[in-house]
Amino acid sequence: MSRITEAQKKIIEDAWEGDLNQDFLKVFEFGILTVSSENPRGAFSGKGDIDENFIRKAVKSYQADKIKEISLKDVNTKSDSAVERIAVAAGKISEEHIEKASENHRWLMQSENVLGVLLEKYIDSKISKQGWLWCAGSFIKAVDFIYPLESGEYKILQIKNSSNSENSSSSAIRDGTEIEKWFRRYATTGKYNWDALNKMIEEATGEDPGFQESDFMDFINKTLTK
């Protein structure tokens, strides 16, 4: 199996801002280990060679996910009057409330856009100390967390917010490697699925991380920048 070369490590060290995070090296090496002649990019996202340009972008996106503050930006887009008219004409929203409903809809759409990274940050905050590695930065495809096993293999986890969220293709990983998939909530019932994630993590590490919805809500309140 391939490993990170000295040349690749030198590029990472040069691109990294501040003290090099060893977790990034471990995640990047996981990507290297999935590369084969049949699958020349392995689990790495994108196309083309795994060259200096790709490595530098991977470093930048990883650091951005790790340190960026999450907030909702002022809504600058304008609502579509035809869309509003449809809702009013169908009798679903009154003429009196349509303007405010349209504004609130744009805020909720923006909230959905940051929910995924908030969910991953929350999970990372509770399992990183157990040895799990967050594949931040989206330079690894179809995989959100990995846990290195003593055998040299990995426990691999893909995270989704809802049961009806589209699953990323698992074709990125070499044959014989299973990606465990977990979602936070059932779309049709609104019930939460944290117990399943607690079980997955405990099976790997022997420790229940204690995920629960109320704790996630507290994390959002503390993390979101107003």
C-alpha positions as CSV (number, residue, x, y, z in Angstrom):
1,M,0.0,0.0,0.0
2,S,1.1,3.5,-0.8
3,R,1.9,6.1,1.9
4,I,2.4,9.8,1.9
5,T,5.6,10.6,0.2
6,E,8.2,13.0,1.6
7,A,7.5,15.3,-1.4
8,Q,3.8,15.4,-0.5
9,K,4.5,15.9,3.1
10,K,6.7,18.9,2.3
11,I,3.9,20.5,0.2
12,I,1.5,20.0,3.1
13,E,3.9,21.5,5.6
14,D,4.5,24.5,3.3
15,A,0.8,25.1,2.7
16,W,-0.3,24.7,6.3
17,E,-0.9,27.9,8.3
18,G,0.5,27.5,11.8
19,D,1.6,24.3,13.5
20,L,0.8,21.2,11.3
21,N,-2.2,19.2,12.4
22,Q,-1.3,15.5,12.5
23,D,-5.0,14.6,12.0
24,F,-4.8,16.1,8.5
25,L,-1.9,13.9,7.7
26,K,-3.8,10.8,8.9
27,V,-6.9,11.7,6.8
28,F,-4.7,12.5,3.7
29,E,-2.9,9.2,4.2
30,F,-6.3,7.4,4.3
31,G,-7.0,8.9,0.9
32,I,-3.6,7.7,-0.4
33,L,-4.2,4.2,0.8
34,T,-7.4,4.0,-1.3
35,V,-5.5,4.8,-4.5
36,S,-5.0,1.9,-6.9
37,S,-4.3,1.3,-10.6
38,E,-8.0,0.6,-11.1
39,N,-9.0,3.7,-9.1
40,P,-6.2,6.3,-9.5
41,R,-7.9,8.9,-7.3
42,G,-9.1,6.5,-4.7
43,A,-11.3,8.4,-2.1
44,F,-10.0,11.8,-3.2
45,S,-12.6,14.1,-4.6
46,G,-12.3,15.8,-8.0
47,K,-10.5,14.8,-11.2
48,G,-7.0,14.8,-12.4
49,D,-3.7,14.1,-10.7
50,I,-3.1,14.2,-6.9
51,D,-0.6,17.0,-7.5
52,E,0.7,20.0,-5.6
53,N,-2.3,22.1,-6.6
54,F,-4.8,19.5,-5.3
55,I,-2.8,19.1,-2.0
56,R,-2.7,22.8,-1.4
57,K,-6.5,23.1,-2.0
58,A,-7.1,20.2,0.3
59,V,-5.1,21.9,3.1
60,K,-6.9,25.2,2.6
61,S,-10.4,23.6,2.6
62,Y,-9.6,21.4,5.7
63,Q,-8.4,24.3,7.7
64,A,-11.3,26.4,6.6
65,D,-13.8,23.9,7.9
66,K,-12.0,23.4,11.1
67,I,-11.7,27.1,12.1
68,K,-14.4,29.0,10.3
69,E,-17.1,30.7,12.3
70,I,-20.6,29.8,11.1
71,S,-23.2,32.5,10.8
72,L,-26.2,33.4,8.6
73,K,-25.5,36.3,6.2
74,D,-27.9,39.1,5.5
75,V,-30.4,38.0,2.9
76,N,-29.7,40.0,-0.3
77,T,-31.8,38.0,-2.8
78,K,-35.2,39.2,-3.7
79,S,-38.3,36.9,-3.6
80,D,-40.0,35.8,-6.8
81,S,-43.5,37.5,-6.9
82,A,-44.8,34.6,-9.0
83,V,-43.8,32.1,-6.4
84,E,-45.5,34.2,-3.7
85,R,-48.6,34.6,-5.9
86,I,-48.9,30.8,-6.3
87,A,-48.8,30.3,-2.5
88,V,-51.5,33.0,-2.0
89,A,-53.7,31.8,-4.9
90,A,-53.6,28.2,-3.5
91,G,-54.9,29.5,-0.2
92,K,-51.8,28.3,1.7
93,I,-50.5,31.7,2.9
94,S,-52.6,34.9,3.3
95,E,-51.9,38.1,1.4
96,E,-51.2,39.7,4.7
97,H,-48.4,37.2,5.7
98,I,-46.8,36.3,2.4
99,E,-44.0,38.9,2.5
100,K,-42.8,37.8,5.9
101,A,-43.2,34.2,5.0
102,S,-41.1,34.7,1.9
103,E,-38.3,36.4,4.0
104,N,-38.4,33.6,6.6
105,H,-38.2,31.0,3.9
106,R,-34.9,32.5,2.6
107,W,-33.5,32.5,6.2
108,L,-34.5,28.8,6.6
109,M,-32.9,27.9,3.2
110,Q,-29.7,29.5,4.4
111,S,-29.9,27.6,7.7
112,E,-30.2,24.4,5.8
113,N,-27.0,25.2,4.0
114,V,-24.9,25.4,7.2
115,L,-26.7,22.6,9.0
116,G,-24.4,19.9,7.5
117,V,-21.1,21.4,8.7
118,L,-22.7,22.2,12.2
119,L,-23.7,18.5,12.5
120,E,-20.2,17.3,11.6
121,K,-18.6,19.8,13.9
122,Y,-20.9,18.6,16.8
123,I,-20.0,15.0,16.1
124,D,-16.3,15.8,15.9
125,S,-16.4,17.6,19.2
126,K,-17.5,14.4,21.0
127,I,-15.6,11.7,19.2
128,S,-12.2,13.2,18.2
129,K,-10.8,12.5,21.6
130,Q,-11.7,8.8,21.1
131,G,-9.4,8.7,18.0
132,W,-12.0,9.4,15.3
133,L,-10.9,11.7,12.5
134,W,-13.1,14.2,10.8
135,C,-12.6,14.3,7.0
136,A,-13.2,18.1,6.9
137,G,-12.8,20.1,3.8
138,S,-14.6,17.7,1.4
139,F,-11.4,16.6,-0.3
140,I,-12.3,13.0,0.6
141,K,-15.6,12.0,-1.1
142,A,-18.4,9.9,0.4
143,V,-16.7,9.8,3.8
144,D,-17.1,12.1,6.8
145,F,-15.3,10.3,9.6
146,I,-12.7,7.5,9.8
147,Y,-11.5,5.5,12.7
148,P,-8.1,3.7,12.3
149,L,-8.1,0.1,13.5
150,E,-5.2,-1.8,14.8
151,S,-5.4,-4.1,11.7
152,G,-4.5,-1.1,9.5
153,E,-8.1,-0.9,8.2
154,Y,-10.6,1.8,9.0
155,K,-14.1,2.1,10.3
156,I,-15.7,4.5,7.9
157,L,-18.7,6.7,8.5
158,Q,-20.9,8.8,6.2
159,I,-23.2,11.4,7.9
160,K,-26.5,12.7,6.6
161,N,-29.0,15.0,8.3
162,S,-32.2,13.3,7.2
163,S,-33.3,9.9,6.0
164,N,-34.3,11.3,2.6
165,S,-30.9,13.1,2.1
166,E,-29.1,11.8,-1.0
167,N,-26.3,9.4,-0.2
168,S,-22.9,10.1,-1.7
169,S,-21.6,7.4,-3.9
170,S,-19.4,4.9,-2.1
171,S,-17.5,4.0,-5.3
172,A,-14.7,6.1,-4.0
173,I,-13.5,3.5,-1.6
174,R,-11.6,0.4,-2.6
175,D,-13.4,-2.9,-2.9
176,G,-14.2,-4.8,0.3
177,T,-14.4,-1.6,2.4
178,E,-17.8,-0.9,3.9
179,I,-19.0,2.6,4.6
180,E,-21.4,2.8,7.5
181,K,-24.2,5.4,6.9
182,W,-26.1,7.3,9.5
183,F,-28.7,10.0,9.4
184,R,-29.9,12.3,12.2
185,R,-33.6,12.3,11.7
186,Y,-36.4,10.4,10.0
187,A,-38.0,12.6,7.4
188,T,-41.5,11.2,7.6
189,T,-41.8,11.1,11.4
190,G,-39.4,13.7,12.6
191,K,-38.0,11.3,15.1
192,Y,-34.3,11.3,15.8
193,N,-31.7,8.6,15.2
194,W,-28.9,9.5,17.7
195,D,-29.1,6.1,19.5
196,A,-27.9,4.4,16.3
197,L,-24.9,6.7,16.1
198,N,-24.1,6.1,19.7
199,K,-24.1,2.4,19.1
200,M,-21.8,2.7,16.0
201,I,-19.3,4.7,17.9
202,E,-19.4,2.4,21.0
203,E,-18.9,-0.7,18.9
204,A,-15.6,0.8,17.5
205,T,-14.2,2.5,20.7
206,G,-16.0,0.8,23.6
207,E,-17.3,4.2,24.8
208,D,-20.8,5.7,24.3
209,P,-20.3,9.3,23.2
210,G,-23.8,10.3,24.5
211,F,-25.2,12.0,21.4
212,Q,-28.7,13.4,21.8
213,E,-30.8,16.0,20.1
214,S,-31.0,18.5,23.1
215,D,-27.2,18.5,23.3
216,F,-26.9,19.2,19.5
217,M,-29.3,22.2,20.0
218,D,-27.1,23.5,22.8
219,F,-24.1,23.1,20.5
220,I,-25.8,25.1,17.8
221,N,-26.6,27.9,20.2
222,K,-23.0,28.1,21.4
223,T,-21.4,27.7,18.0
224,L,-23.4,29.9,15.7
225,T,-22.0,33.4,15.4
226,K,-24.8,36.1,15.6
